[in-house]
Amino acid sequence: MRSIELTADRRLRLVERPRPAPGPHDVVIQVEAAGICGSDLRTRRYGSLPAGTVLGHEFVGRIAEVGPSVAALAIGDRVVVVPLAWCGRCAWCASGAQQLCTDMWDGSVGLGARPGAFAEYVVVAAASCRPFPADLP
């Protein structure tokens, strides 16, 4: 699949990568559209992520494949993704203030930990998917 990755000199390069496979609780999304966020621009400019990183955390697409433990989503469902992966274990998560989770970046999509949506396909946790109307362009 085609993907855009950061290079060591902070450029963007179109590369071929294997199509990702879902884990038990994941889905593979065929990306329809991805936005370029200010954080993508800053990350590229200031070099806070390593070469080979695939950015893109604001996106919509259709589910192309589901992991074996995913029951609430089906192939063809159109979704938008919450890219942050709160740990659910720290004191912040336990108090309901997930936005302050100290481990949220470890599993976040397109923000360094997991490849993002500047690619044809992206793997995300099924729990991070939200329905997106099929008739909305």
N, C-alpha and C positions, 0 to 999 in steps of 0.2 A: 504494500500500500504506500501511497505517497504521504510524506510527512515533512514538516518544516522544523528544523532544529537549529539551536544556537551553535555557533562555531566558537572556537577559542578566541578569535579576534572580535567577537560580539556581533558577527553578521548572521543573517538567516540563510539557511541552505536547504534546498529541496532534496530530499533523500528518499530512498526506498527502504522500508522496514517490513518485517513480517506482520501480517494482520494479527492483532492481539486476541487471546482467548480469555474467556471469563473464568474467574475463580468460582467457588461454590455459591457465593452470595453476590456475585457481580453480573453485570450485563455488558454487552458490547453495543455501542451506539455508532450508527453510521451518521457522521456529522453532516447536517444540512447547512448550518450557518454558525460562524464563530465571530464574536466581537473582539476587537483589539482594545484592551483596557489600558488605562494609564499605568497600572502596575506592570503590565507586559512591557511597556515602553521603558519604564524605569529599570526593570530587571535587566533588560537587554543593555541599556546604556551604562549601568553601574556595575555590571558583572557579578551580581549576587548569586547566580546559579551557574553550575558547571556546563562546559561544552557538551552538546548532545541533548540538552534539555529541550523538551517539546512544550511550548507554552500553550495557552488557550484555556481559560477557565470560564468564559461566558459563551455558552453555546446551546444549540437545540439540535435534535436529530431523532432518528427512528431506531428503535431497538432491532438489532440484527441477530443477536444471539443472547440466550439467557443461561446463567449457571444452573446447576442441578437443584439447588436449594431455593431458587427464586420462583415464587408462586403468584405474586401480585402483578407481575408484568408479563407481557407477551411480545413475541416478535411482531414488528409492525407498529407497536405503540409509539406515539410521538411524545417526546419528553424534553424538559429542560432540566438542568442539573444544578444542584447546590454543590459547589466544588469543594467546600471545606469538610474535613473529616474529623469531627469532634471525637475525643477518645472515649467519653462516657464514664471515665473512671476517676478523673481528678476532682479536686474539691470544687472547682468552678463548674464543671459539668453536673456534679451532684447537687449543686445549689440552683441549677437552672440557668446559669450564666455561661452557656456554651461558647458564646462569642469571646470569652476570655480564656478559653482552654489553652493550656500551655503546650499541648501536644497536637493541636489541630493541623499543623503543617505536615506532620509525618505521613499522612495518607491523602493529602489534598491533591486534587486533579489540576494539572496545568500550572501549578505553583512550585514545581521543583521535585516533589516526592514521586508523583505518578505522572506519566506522559499526559499532555493535554490535548485539546481539540484542534490544534493546527495540524490536523491529520485527517485522513479519510475515515478512520475508525478510532474509537477510544474506549477503554474499559473503565467503568465506574461502579461503585457500590450501588446495588439496586435501591437501597434505602435513601440514596441521595437524589433519586429521580422524582420529578413532579410531572403530572400530566400536562400536556401542551395541546391546545385545540388543533385538530387536524385541518380546520378551515382557515386558520390564521397564517398569512404568508410570512 
